[in-house]
Amino acid sequence: MTACPCSARSPPLRKAPAVLVARSIALFAVAALFEIGGAWLVWQGIREHKGWIWIGAGVIALGLYGVVATFQHDENFGRILAAYGGIFVAGSIAWGMVADGYRPDRFDVIGALVCLTGMAVITYAPRGH
């Protein structure tokens, strides 16, 4: 007779230490500055006709975003990039408010909070490995 799969013991869940979480959040914030700022610089260079210097600075910032993302503790590229998506959504709305005077409505805010919740689940949920 085989054992019921529901009786199998799962490995203990491991919580991320507070220092790793704080470091991860800081890295996500720096990555957001580089990616959103880089995209904004390219946008300004092309759409607002500010020229190649702005575009070049944006391209460099976008490259630095890729470098910063590699410093995350998790070794899974897909997980880090998926989680960063939540930061990107919320950060883009915040950037638009500061840089362009954008006024988000309640659905923008709710959507950003949903994305940040998803990011937190993806990144900081306890895992058994």
MMTF fields as JSON, N, C-alpha, C and O atoms, coordinates in Angstrom:
{
  "mmtfVersion": "1.0.0",
  "mmtfProducer": "UNKNOWN",
  "numBonds": 515,
  "numAtoms": 516,
  "numGroups": 129,
  "numChains": 1,
  "numModels": 1,
  "chainsPerModel": [1],
  "groupsPerChain": [129],
  "chainIdList": ["A"],
  "bondAtomList": [4, 2, 8, 6, 12, 10, 16, 14, 20, 18, 24, 22, 28, 26, 32, 30, 36, 34, 40, 38, 44, 42, 48, 46, 52, 50, 56, 54, 60, 58, 64, 62, 68, 66, 72, 70, 76, 74, 80, 78, 84, 82, 88, 86, 92, 90, 96, 94, 100, 98, 104, 102, 108, 106, 112, 110, 116, 114, 120, 118, 124, 122, 128, 126, 132, 130, 136, 134, 140, 138, 144, 142, 148, 146, 152, 150, 156, 154, 160, 158, 164, 162, 168, 166, 172, 170, 176, 174, 180, 178, 184, 182, 188, 186, 192, 190, 196, 194, 200, 198, 204, 202, 208, 206, 212, 210, 216, 214, 220, 218, 224, 222, 228, 226, 232, 230, 236, 234, 240, 238, 244, 242, 248, 246, 252, 250, 256, 254, 260, 258, 264, 262, 268, 266, 272, 270, 276, 274, 280, 278, 284, 282, 288, 286, 292, 290, 296, 294, 300, 298, 304, 302, 308, 306, 312, 310, 316, 314, 320, 318, 324, 322, 328, 326, 332, 330, 336, 334, 340, 338, 344, 342, 348, 346, 352, 350, 356, 354, 360, 358, 364, 362, 368, 366, 372, 370, 376, 374, 380, 378, 384, 382, 388, 386, 392, 390, 396, 394, 400, 398, 404, 402, 408, 406, 412, 410, 416, 414, 420, 418, 424, 422, 428, 426, 432, 430, 436, 434, 440, 438, 444, 442, 448, 446, 452, 450, 456, 454, 460, 458, 464, 462, 468, 466, 472, 470, 476, 474, 480, 478, 484, 482, 488, 486, 492, 490, 496, 494, 500, 498, 504, 502, 508, 506, 512, 510],
  "bondOrderList": [1, 1, 1, 1, 1, 1, 1, 1, 1, 1, 1, 1, 1, 1, 1, 1, 1, 1, 1, 1, 1, 1, 1, 1, 1, 1, 1, 1, 1, 1, 1, 1, 1, 1, 1, 1, 1, 1, 1, 1, 1, 1, 1, 1, 1, 1, 1, 1, 1, 1, 1, 1, 1, 1, 1, 1, 1, 1, 1, 1, 1, 1, 1, 1, 1, 1, 1, 1, 1, 1, 1, 1, 1, 1, 1, 1, 1, 1, 1, 1, 1, 1, 1, 1, 1, 1, 1, 1, 1, 1, 1, 1, 1, 1, 1, 1, 1, 1, 1, 1, 1, 1, 1, 1, 1, 1, 1, 1, 1, 1, 1, 1, 1, 1, 1, 1, 1, 1, 1, 1, 1, 1, 1, 1, 1, 1, 1, 1],
  "groupList": [{"groupName": "MET", "atomNameList": ["N", "CA", "C", "O"], "elementList": ["N", "C", "C", "O"], "formalChargeList": [0, 0, 0, 0], "bondAtomList": [1, 0, 2, 1, 3, 2], "bondOrderList": [1, 1, 2], "singleLetterCode": "M", "chemCompType": "L-PEPTIDE LINKING"}, {"groupName": "THR", "atomNameList": ["N", "CA", "C", "O"], "elementList": ["N", "C", "C", "O"], "formalChargeList": [0, 0, 0, 0], "bondAtomList": [1, 0, 2, 1, 3, 2], "bondOrderList": [1, 1, 2], "singleLetterCode": "T", "chemCompType": "L-PEPTIDE LINKING"}, {"groupName": "ALA", "atomNameList": ["N", "CA", "C", "O"], "elementList": ["N", "C", "C", "O"], "formalChargeList": [0, 0, 0, 0], "bondAtomList": [1, 0, 2, 1, 3, 2], "bondOrderList": [1, 1, 2], "singleLetterCode": "A", "chemCompType": "L-PEPTIDE LINKING"}, {"groupName": "CYS", "atomNameList": ["N", "CA", "C", "O"], "elementList": ["N", "C", "C", "O"], "formalChargeList": [0, 0, 0, 0], "bondAtomList": [1, 0, 2, 1, 3, 2], "bondOrderList": [1, 1, 2], "singleLetterCode": "C", "chemCompType": "L-PEPTIDE LINKING"}, {"groupName": "PRO", "atomNameList": ["N", "CA", "C", "O"], "elementList": ["N", "C", "C", "O"], "formalChargeList": [0, 0, 0, 0], "bondAtomList": [1, 0, 2, 1, 3, 2], "bondOrderList": [1, 1, 2], "singleLetterCode": "P", "chemCompType": "L-PEPTIDE LINKING"}, {"groupName": "SER", "atomNameList": ["N", "CA", "C", "O"], "elementList": ["N", "C", "C", "O"], "formalChargeList": [0, 0, 0, 0], "bondAtomList": [1, 0, 2, 1, 3, 2], "bondOrderList": [1, 1, 2], "singleLetterCode": "S", "chemCompType": "L-PEPTIDE LINKING"}, {"groupName": "ARG", "atomNameList": ["N", "CA", "C", "O"], "elementList": ["N", "C", "C", "O"], "formalChargeList": [0, 0, 0, 0], "bondAtomList": [1, 0, 2, 1, 3, 2], "bondOrderList": [1, 1, 2], "singleLetterCode": "R", "chemCompType": "L-PEPTIDE LINKING"}, {"groupName": "LEU", "atomNameList": ["N", "CA", "C", "O"], "elementList": ["N", "C", "C", "O"], "formalChargeList": [0, 0, 0, 0], "bondAtomList": [1, 0, 2, 1, 3, 2], "bondOrderList": [1, 1, 2], "singleLetterCode": "L", "chemCompType": "L-PEPTIDE LINKING"}, {"groupName": "LYS", "atomNameList": ["N", "CA", "C", "O"], "elementList": ["N", "C", "C", "O"], "formalChargeList": [0, 0, 0, 0], "bondAtomList": [1, 0, 2, 1, 3, 2], "bondOrderList": [1, 1, 2], "singleLetterCode": "K", "chemCompType": "L-PEPTIDE LINKING"}, {"groupName": "VAL", "atomNameList": ["N", "CA", "C", "O"], "elementList": ["N", "C", "C", "O"], "formalChargeList": [0, 0, 0, 0], "bondAtomList": [1, 0, 2, 1, 3, 2], "bondOrderList": [1, 1, 2], "singleLetterCode": "V", "chemCompType": "L-PEPTIDE LINKING"}, {"groupName": "ILE", "atomNameList": ["N", "CA", "C", "O"], "elementList": ["N", "C", "C", "O"], "formalChargeList": [0, 0, 0, 0], "bondAtomList": [1, 0, 2, 1, 3, 2], "bondOrderList": [1, 1, 2], "singleLetterCode": "I", "chemCompType": "L-PEPTIDE LINKING"}, {"groupName": "PHE", "atomNameList": ["N", "CA", "C", "O"], "elementList": ["N", "C", "C", "O"], "formalChargeList": [0, 0, 0, 0], "bondAtomList": [1, 0, 2, 1, 3, 2], "bondOrderList": [1, 1, 2], "singleLetterCode": "F", "chemCompType": "L-PEPTIDE LINKING"}, {"groupName": "GLU", "atomNameList": ["N", "CA", "C", "O"], "elementList": ["N", "C", "C", "O"], "formalChargeList": [0, 0, 0, 0], "bondAtomList": [1, 0, 2, 1, 3, 2], "bondOrderList": [1, 1, 2], "singleLetterCode": "E", "chemCompType": "L-PEPTIDE LINKING"}, {"groupName": "GLY", "atomNameList": ["N", "CA", "C", "O"], "elementList": ["N", "C", "C", "O"], "formalChargeList": [0, 0, 0, 0], "bondAtomList": [1, 0, 2, 1, 3, 2], "bondOrderList": [1, 1, 2], "singleLetterCode": "G", "chemCompType": "PEPTIDE LINKING"}, {"groupName": "TRP", "atomNameList": ["N", "CA", "C", "O"], "elementList": ["N", "C", "C", "O"], "formalChargeList": [0, 0, 0, 0], "bondAtomList": [1, 0, 2, 1, 3, 2], "bondOrderList": [1, 1, 2], "singleLetterCode": "W", "chemCompType": "L-PEPTIDE LINKING"}, {"groupName": "GLN", "atomNameList": ["N", "CA", "C", "O"], "elementList": ["N", "C", "C", "O"], "formalChargeList": [0, 0, 0, 0], "bondAtomList": [1, 0, 2, 1, 3, 2], "bondOrderList": [1, 1, 2], "singleLetterCode": "Q", "chemCompType": "L-PEPTIDE LINKING"}, {"groupName": "HIS", "atomNameList": ["N", "CA", "C", "O"], "elementList": ["N", "C", "C", "O"], "formalChargeList": [0, 0, 0, 0], "bondAtomList": [1, 0, 2, 1, 3, 2], "bondOrderList": [1, 1, 2], "singleLetterCode": "H", "chemCompType": "L-PEPTIDE LINKING"}, {"groupName": "TYR", "atomNameList": ["N", "CA", "C", "O"], "elementList": ["N", "C", "C", "O"], "formalChargeList": [0, 0, 0, 0], "bondAtomList": [1, 0, 2, 1, 3, 2], "bondOrderList": [1, 1, 2], "singleLetterCode": "Y", "chemCompType": "L-PEPTIDE LINKING"}, {"groupName": "ASP", "atomNameList": ["N", "CA", "C", "O"], "elementList": ["N", "C", "C", "O"], "formalChargeList": [0, 0, 0, 0], "bondAtomList": [1, 0, 2, 1, 3, 2], "bondOrderList": [1, 1, 2], "singleLetterCode": "D", "chemCompType": "L-PEPTIDE LINKING"}, {"groupName": "ASN", "atomNameList": ["N", "CA", "C", "O"], "elementList": ["N", "C", "C", "O"], "formalChargeList": [0, 0, 0, 0], "bondAtomList": [1, 0, 2, 1, 3, 2], "bondOrderList": [1, 1, 2], "singleLetterCode": "N", "chemCompType": "L-PEPTIDE LINKING"}],
  "groupTypeList": [0, 1, 2, 3, 4, 3, 5, 2, 6, 5, 4, 4, 7, 6, 8, 2, 4, 2, 9, 7, 9, 2, 6, 5, 10, 2, 7, 11, 2, 9, 2, 2, 7, 11, 12, 10, 13, 13, 2, 14, 7, 9, 14, 15, 13, 10, 6, 12, 16, 8, 13, 14, 10, 14, 10, 13, 2, 13, 9, 10, 2, 7, 13, 7, 17, 13, 9, 9, 2, 1, 11, 15, 16, 18, 12, 19, 11, 13, 6, 10, 7, 2, 2, 17, 13, 13, 10, 11, 9, 2, 13, 5, 10, 2, 14, 13, 0, 9, 2, 18, 13, 17, 6, 4, 18, 6, 11, 18, 9, 10, 13, 2, 7, 9, 3, 7, 1, 13, 0, 2, 9, 10, 1, 17, 2, 4, 6, 13, 16],
  "groupIdList": [1, 2, 3, 4, 5, 6, 7, 8, 9, 10, 11, 12, 13, 14, 15, 16, 17, 18, 19, 20, 21, 22, 23, 24, 25, 26, 27, 28, 29, 30, 31, 32, 33, 34, 35, 36, 37, 38, 39, 40, 41, 42, 43, 44, 45, 46, 47, 48, 49, 50, 51, 52, 53, 54, 55, 56, 57, 58, 59, 60, 61, 62, 63, 64, 65, 66, 67, 68, 69, 70, 71, 72, 73, 74, 75, 76, 77, 78, 79, 80, 81, 82, 83, 84, 85, 86, 87, 88, 89, 90, 91, 92, 93, 94, 95, 96, 97, 98, 99, 100, 101, 102, 103, 104, 105, 106, 107, 108, 109, 110, 111, 112, 113, 114, 115, 116, 117, 118, 119, 120, 121, 122, 123, 124, 125, 126, 127, 128, 129],
  "secStructList": [7, 7, 7, 7, 4, 4, 4, 1, 7, 7, 7, 7, 7, 5, 7, 7, 7, 2, 2, 2, 2, 2, 2, 2, 2, 2, 2, 2, 2, 2, 2, 2, 2, 2, 2, 2, 2, 2, 2, 2, 2, 2, 2, 2, 2, 2, 2, 6, 7, 7, 7, 2, 2, 2, 2, 2, 2, 2, 2, 2, 2, 2, 2, 2, 2, 2, 2, 2, 2, 6, 6, 1, 1, 7, 7, 7, 2, 2, 2, 2, 2, 2, 2, 2, 2, 2, 2, 2, 2, 2, 2, 2, 2, 2, 2, 2, 2, 2, 2, 2, 7, 7, 7, 7, 7, 2, 2, 2, 2, 2, 2, 2, 2, 2, 2, 2, 2, 2, 2, 2, 2, 2, 2, 2, 1, 7, 5, 7, 7],
  "xCoordList": [0.845, 0.0, 0.902, 1.879, 0.568, 1.384, 0.838, -0.345, 1.724, 1.333, 0.553, 0.81, -0.37, -1.155, -0.232, 0.537, -0.291, 0.579, 0.343, 1.242, -0.867, -1.145, -0.431, -0.316, 0.046, 0.746, 2.246, 2.963, 2.715, 4.144, 4.5, 3.77, 5.613, 6.045, 6.759, 7.654, 6.357, 7.065, 8.268, 8.3, 9.253, 10.418, 10.012, 9.038, 10.724, 10.358, 10.496, 11.388, 9.603, 9.647, 10.74, 10.927, 11.455, 12.516, 12.121, 11.721, 12.236, 11.954, 13.249, 14.324, 13.131, 14.305, 14.653, 13.768, 15.934, 16.325, 16.027, 16.052, 15.747, 15.385, 16.452, 16.123, 17.719, 18.8, 18.716, 18.898, 18.44, 18.309, 17.102, 17.162, 16.015, 14.821, 15.115, 14.757, 15.759, 16.091, 17.032, 16.864, 18.016, 18.957, 18.217, 18.464, 17.317, 16.545, 15.68, 15.612, 15.023, 14.176, 15.024, 14.625, 16.191, 17.085, 17.531, 17.572, 17.866, 18.277, 17.132, 17.343, 15.918, 14.764, 14.584, 14.285, 14.764, 14.597, 15.654, 15.336, 16.909, 17.977, 17.729, 17.899, 17.324, 17.017, 15.899, 15.954, 14.883, 13.769, 14.249, 13.832, 15.123, 15.648, 16.371, 16.195, 17.194, 17.925, 17.0, 17.116, 16.083, 15.251, 14.227, 14.108, 13.494, 12.464, 13.12, 12.673, 14.187, 14.906, 15.508, 15.467, 16.071, 16.643, 15.603, 15.818, 14.475, 13.398, 12.875, 12.569, 12.776, 12.311, 13.295, 12.878, 14.601, 15.602, 15.508, 15.599, 15.325, 15.158, 13.891, 13.901, 12.815, 11.556, 11.775, 11.332, 12.461, 12.722, 13.577, 13.322, 14.585, 15.461, 14.74, 15.006, 13.829, 13.12, 11.832, 11.653, 10.938, 9.613, 9.625, 8.829, 10.536, 10.605, 11.75, 12.044, 12.387, 13.436, 14.599, 15.102, 15.022, 16.126, 17.481, 18.515, 17.485, 18.727, 19.399, 18.939, 20.522, 21.251, 21.908, 22.088, 22.264, 22.874, 21.871, 22.23, 20.639, 19.596, 19.366, 19.239, 19.317, 19.115, 20.28, 20.069, 21.498, 22.676, 22.706, 23.033, 22.366, 22.313, 21.253, 21.446, 20.138, 19.076, 19.523, 19.222, 20.233, 20.727, 21.716, 21.683, 22.585, 23.532, 22.78, 23.09, 21.796, 21.007, 20.281, 20.215, 19.74, 19.059, 20.037, 19.681, 21.25, 22.268, 22.613, 22.803, 22.696, 22.996, 21.866, 22.112, 20.632, 19.506, 19.777, 19.578, 20.228, 20.516, 21.606, 21.552, 22.592, 23.676, 23.146, 23.426, 22.389, 21.872, 20.991, 21.045, 20.197, 19.307, 20.092, 19.573, 21.314, 22.102, 22.549, 22.984, 22.454, 22.88, 21.804, 22.048, 20.619, 19.577, 20.022, 20.747, 19.597, 20.017, 19.51, 20.233, 18.282, 17.689, 18.413, 18.707, 18.701, 19.446, 18.546, 19.051, 17.254, 16.312, 15.977, 15.235, 16.533, 16.327, 14.842, 14.4, 14.084, 12.66, 11.909, 11.043, 12.231, 11.556, 11.903, 11.02, 13.172, 13.586, 12.929, 12.408, 12.949, 12.358, 10.844, 10.274, 10.195, 8.748, 8.403, 7.477, 9.151, 8.904, 9.18, 8.436, 10.244, 10.584, 9.454, 9.294, 8.677, 7.55, 6.62, 6.118, 6.384, 5.541, 6.159, 5.471, 7.476, 8.2, 8.136, 7.952, 8.29, 8.268, 6.922, 6.882, 5.833, 4.505, 4.336, 3.992, 4.577, 4.404, 5.408, 5.062, 6.647, 7.678, 7.4, 7.689, 6.845, 6.528, 5.458, 5.531, 4.476, 3.432, 4.035, 3.744, 4.88, 5.527, 6.429, 6.434, 7.189, 8.078, 7.255, 7.616, 6.154, 5.298, 4.753, 4.609, 4.451, 3.962, 5.034, 4.763, 6.265, 7.349, 7.881, 8.028, 8.166, 8.839, 7.9, 8.298, 6.666, 5.771, 4.467, 3.62, 4.292, 3.065, 1.841, 0.71, 2.061, 0.96, 0.153, 0.732, -1.157, -2.04, -2.744, -3.705, -2.287, -2.933, -4.336, -4.603, -5.223, -6.548, -6.555, -5.538, -7.683, -7.74, -7.442, -6.919, -7.768, -7.496, -6.005, -5.497, -5.31, -3.848, -3.237, -2.364, -3.71, -3.176, -3.506, -2.639, -4.738, -5.131, -4.315, -3.811, -4.182, -3.395, -1.952, -1.381, -1.349, 0.028, 0.148, 1.114, -0.812, -0.781, -0.929, -0.284, -1.777, -1.912, -0.569, -0.137, 0.076, 1.375, 2.43, 3.222, 2.45, 3.42, 3.139, 4.064, 1.87, 1.523, 2.02, 2.579, 1.823, 2.324, 3.831, 4.37, 4.52, 5.973, 6.406, 7.349, 5.729, 6.094, 5.873, 6.68, 4.788, 4.532, 5.605, 6.143, 5.917, 6.909, 8.289, 8.985, 8.668, 10.026, 10.211, 11.233, 9.235, 9.478, 8.648, 8.714, 7.868, 7.113, 8.095, 9.08, 7.83, 8.732, 8.683, 7.611, 9.824, 9.935, 10.676, 11.486, 10.399, 10.998, 12.329, 12.747, 13.02, 14.308, 15.41, 16.56],
  "yCoordList": [-1.165, 0.0, 1.244, 1.312, 2.208, 3.418, 4.474, 4.493, 5.331, 6.401, 7.467, 7.731, 8.049, 9.139, 10.334, 10.704, 10.949, 12.086, 13.243, 14.045, 13.317, 14.421, 14.238, 15.191, 13.04, 12.825, 13.063, 13.055, 13.271, 13.533, 14.868, 15.848, 14.895, 16.137, 17.022, 16.571, 18.276, 19.204, 19.767, 19.803, 20.204, 20.789, 22.04, 22.698, 22.376, 23.568, 24.827, 24.925, 25.774, 27.025, 27.914, 27.977, 28.596, 29.482, 30.92, 31.271, 31.733, 33.153, 33.877, 33.506, 34.901, 35.701, 36.597, 37.24, 36.648, 37.552, 39.005, 39.373, 39.822, 41.221, 41.977, 42.843, 41.657, 42.338, 42.044, 42.943, 40.783, 40.434, 41.126, 41.569, 41.217, 41.893, 43.373, 43.929, 44.012, 45.435, 45.663, 46.62, 44.782, 44.894, 44.715, 45.446, 43.749, 43.476, 44.675, 45.055, 45.263, 46.43, 47.591, 48.292, 47.792, 48.864, 48.616, 49.547, 47.367, 47.048, 47.262, 47.773, 46.871, 47.109, 48.618, 49.039, 49.422, 50.873, 51.469, 52.297, 51.043, 51.543, 51.096, 51.872, 49.834, 49.334, 50.152, 50.468, 50.494, 51.294, 52.67, 53.166, 53.29, 54.596, 54.513, 55.369, 53.469, 53.329, 52.998, 53.598, 52.05, 51.659, 52.719, 53.101, 53.193, 54.19, 55.495, 56.145, 55.875, 57.083, 56.977, 57.932, 55.812, 55.603, 55.682, 56.319, 55.033, 55.084, 56.513, 56.954, 57.233, 58.619, 59.487, 60.339, 59.274, 60.038, 59.775, 60.704, 58.511, 58.186, 58.86, 59.438, 58.783, 59.43, 60.926, 61.485, 61.561, 62.999, 63.29, 64.244, 62.462, 62.673, 62.567, 63.343, 61.614, 61.389, 62.197, 63.002, 61.983, 62.603, 64.104, 64.854, 64.531, 65.955, 66.661, 67.828, 65.931, 66.489, 67.108, 68.173, 66.422, 66.949, 66.462, 66.952, 65.497, 65.133, 63.852, 63.147, 63.6, 62.349, 62.2, 61.079, 63.294, 63.207, 62.568, 61.686, 63.006, 62.447, 60.97, 60.137, 60.665, 59.269, 58.406, 57.323, 58.882, 58.127, 57.915, 56.826, 58.958, 58.82, 57.794, 57.015, 57.801, 56.826, 55.402, 54.492, 55.208, 53.871, 53.378, 52.209, 54.261, 53.884, 53.513, 52.508, 54.328, 54.034, 52.7, 51.936, 52.412, 51.129, 49.963, 48.922, 50.129, 49.091, 48.902, 47.773, 49.998, 49.905, 49.207, 48.502, 49.401, 48.66, 47.157, 46.44, 46.684, 45.263, 44.786, 43.662, 45.63, 45.272, 45.189, 44.223, 46.191, 46.221, 44.997, 44.429, 44.601, 43.44, 42.17, 41.288, 42.062, 40.85, 40.731, 39.657, 41.793, 41.756, 41.241, 41.121, 40.936, 40.359, 38.993, 38.276, 38.639, 37.392, 36.141, 35.153, 36.193, 35.034, 34.782, 35.723, 33.518, 33.189, 32.989, 32.707, 33.126, 32.884, 34.175, 35.02, 34.312, 35.507, 35.797, 36.931, 34.789, 34.985, 35.5, 36.365, 34.978, 35.414, 36.872, 37.665, 37.222, 38.593, 39.56, 40.596, 39.236, 40.14, 40.236, 41.317, 39.126, 39.147, 40.01, 40.82, 39.829, 40.617, 42.094, 42.961, 42.376, 43.759, 44.443, 45.661, 43.663, 44.243, 45.037, 46.089, 44.539, 45.268, 46.589, 47.603, 46.566, 47.787, 48.77, 49.972, 48.238, 49.081, 49.794, 50.988, 49.077, 49.685, 50.822, 51.942, 50.537, 51.563, 52.697, 53.87, 52.345, 53.36, 54.26, 55.456, 53.703, 54.503, 55.544, 56.681, 55.149, 56.105, 57.204, 58.385, 56.806, 57.801, 58.725, 59.936, 58.161, 58.976, 59.994, 61.168, 59.534, 60.435, 61.572, 62.697, 61.287, 62.326, 63.387, 64.587, 62.917, 63.835, 64.554, 65.776, 63.805, 64.373, 65.081, 66.04, 64.615, 65.16, 65.738, 66.178, 65.745, 66.287, 65.407, 65.884, 64.133, 63.185, 63.018, 62.919, 62.984, 62.79, 61.447, 61.334, 60.423, 59.109, 59.141, 59.858, 58.352, 58.226, 57.016, 56.338, 56.749, 55.672, 54.311, 53.429, 54.128, 52.847, 52.662, 51.542, 53.746, 53.678, 53.244, 52.378, 53.86, 53.553, 52.112, 51.393, 51.694, 50.318, 49.331, 48.343, 49.59, 48.708, 48.606, 47.515, 49.749, 49.74, 48.935, 48.194, 49.072, 48.308, 46.811, 45.999, 46.447, 45.032, 44.509, 43.415, 45.293, 44.883, 44.75, 43.807, 45.678, 45.596, 44.388, 43.764, 44.071, 42.877, 41.633, 40.734, 41.576, 40.446, 40.34, 39.241, 41.475, 41.484, 40.929, 40.141, 41.327, 40.846, 39.34, 38.644, 38.842, 37.395, 36.644, 35.653, 37.1, 36.431, 36.433, 35.418, 37.558, 37.721, 37.222, 36.612, 37.476, 37.247, 36.134, 35.929, 35.408, 34.282, 33.22, 32.923, 32.654, 31.601, 30.39, 29.947, 29.879, 28.706, 27.613, 27.88, 26.412, 25.262, 24.816, 23.696, 25.626, 25.212, 26.163, 25.957],
  "zCoordList": [0.0, 0.0, 0.0, 0.746, -0.831, -0.911, 0.04, 0.379, 0.447, 1.368, 0.61, -0.565, 1.278, 0.705, 0.455, 1.342, -0.737, -1.004, -0.028, 0.225, 0.511, 1.418, 2.751, 3.521, 3.033, 4.293, 4.166, 5.167, 2.962, 2.769, 3.397, 3.256, 4.079, 4.73, 3.72, 3.005, 3.67, 2.798, 3.545, 4.775, 2.77, 3.423, 4.198, 3.831, 5.244, 6.008, 5.145, 4.302, 5.371, 4.618, 5.194, 6.409, 4.313, 4.756, 4.485, 3.376, 5.498, 5.342, 5.007, 5.478, 4.198, 3.859, 5.043, 5.608, 5.426, 6.509, 6.14, 4.966, 7.145, 6.925, 6.132, 5.322, 6.359, 5.647, 4.145, 3.325, 3.788, 2.37, 1.743, 0.597, 2.489, 1.966, 1.75, 0.712, 2.714, 2.58, 1.395, 0.64, 1.237, 0.115, -1.209, -2.169, -1.256, -2.459, -2.84, -4.009, -1.849, -2.119, -2.633, -3.564, -2.028, -2.484, -3.923, -4.727, -4.252, -5.621, -6.606, -7.706, -6.211, -7.079, -7.313, -8.431, -6.275, -6.407, -7.347, -8.201, -7.181, -8.059, -9.502, -10.443, -9.658, -11.006, -11.641, -12.83, -10.847, -11.368, -11.812, -12.859, -11.024, -11.424, -12.755, -13.622, -12.913, -14.175, -15.342, -16.41, -15.15, -16.288, -16.646, -17.81, -15.666, -15.962, -16.39, -17.335, -15.685, -16.069, -17.455, -18.23, -17.77, -19.094, -20.187, -21.218, -19.961, -20.956, -21.105, -22.213, -19.984, -20.03, -20.816, -21.601, -20.609, -21.35, -22.854, -23.657, -23.233, -24.651, -25.183, -26.27, -24.424, -24.807, -25.031, -26.034, -24.088, -24.211, -25.447, -26.181, -25.661, -26.806, -28.13, -29.048, -28.24, -29.514, -29.592, -30.506, -28.635, -28.715, -28.444, -29.01, -27.572, -27.237, -27.975, -27.717, -28.893, -29.757, -28.984, -29.344, -27.907, -27.103, -27.585, -27.132, -28.503, -29.153, -28.683, -27.785, -29.355, -29.182, -27.813, -27.338, -27.182, -25.841, -24.876, -24.096, -24.93, -24.065, -24.389, -23.491, -25.672, -26.094, -25.613, -25.067, -25.816, -25.38, -23.878, -23.407, -23.123, -21.657, -21.265, -20.332, -21.983, -21.708, -21.983, -21.211, -23.072, -23.425, -22.363, -21.979, -21.896, -20.838, -19.557, -18.919, -19.189, -17.984, -18.117, -17.155, -19.29, -19.494, -19.348, -18.796, -19.833, -19.648, -18.184, -17.732, -17.436, -16.003, -15.25, -14.271, -15.705, -15.119, -15.191, -14.211, -16.348, -16.509, -15.572, -15.073, -15.33, -14.411, -12.976, -12.267, -12.553, -11.185, -10.906, -9.815, -11.872, -11.678, -11.357, -10.673, -11.83, -11.577, -10.122, -9.706, -9.348, -7.948, -6.996, -5.796, -7.516, -6.661, -6.153, -6.843, -4.966, -4.324, -5.057, -5.182, -5.533, -6.206, -7.525, -8.262, -7.824, -9.039, -10.264, -11.351, -10.113, -11.209, -11.95, -11.448, -13.145, -13.966, -14.156, -13.972, -14.517, -14.784, -13.574, -13.7, -12.405, -11.179, -10.877, -10.551, -10.983, -10.685, -11.656, -11.242, -12.942, -13.921, -13.756, -13.902, -13.455, -13.234, -12.026, -12.074, -10.946, -9.739, -10.007, -9.549, -10.745, -11.048, -11.821, -11.742, -12.562, -13.295, -12.394, -12.791, -11.18, -10.228, -9.82, -9.698, -9.609, -9.267, -10.443, -10.253, -11.653, -12.845, -12.985, -13.283, -12.774, -12.919, -11.917, -12.296, -10.648, -9.614, -9.8, -9.659, -10.115, -10.307, -11.494, -11.449, -12.546, -13.734, -13.426, -13.892, -12.645, -12.252, -11.38, -11.569, -10.421, -9.556, -10.372, -10.154, -11.311, -12.165, -12.953, -13.033, -13.529, -14.291, -13.435, -13.914, -12.182, -11.279, -11.033, -11.078, -10.77, -10.438, -11.681, -11.678, -12.727, -13.902, -14.875, -15.536, -14.965, -15.996, -15.451, -16.229, -14.139, -13.57, -13.775, -13.688, -14.045, -14.263, -12.981, -11.899, -13.083, -11.934, -12.066, -12.827, -11.34, -11.45, -10.857, -9.892, -11.451, -10.859, -9.928, -9.78, -9.31, -8.316, -8.932, -8.251, -10.208, -10.855, -11.117, -11.056, -11.406, -11.523, -10.19, -10.143, -9.119, -7.786, -7.392, -6.897, -7.603, -7.276, -8.1, -7.565, -9.384, -10.247, -9.784, -9.761, -9.411, -8.93, -7.638, -7.461, -6.744, -5.483, -5.741, -5.079, -6.7, -7.068, -7.597, -7.234, -8.448, -9.0, -7.905, -7.923, -6.958, -5.858, -4.958, -4.439, -4.78, -4.0, -4.72, -4.092, -6.024, -6.806, -6.722, -6.594, -6.792, -6.676, -5.333, -5.264, -4.263, -2.928, -2.796, -2.181, -3.369, -3.326, -4.097, -3.604, -5.288, -6.117, -5.437, -5.434, -4.872, -4.36, -2.932, -2.617, -2.066, -0.638, -0.015, 1.197, -0.814, -0.253, 0.239, -0.437, 1.407, 1.894, 0.975, 0.563, 0.67, -0.206, 0.529, 1.416, 0.162, 0.849, 0.298, 0.591, -0.485, -1.037, -0.667, -1.054]
}
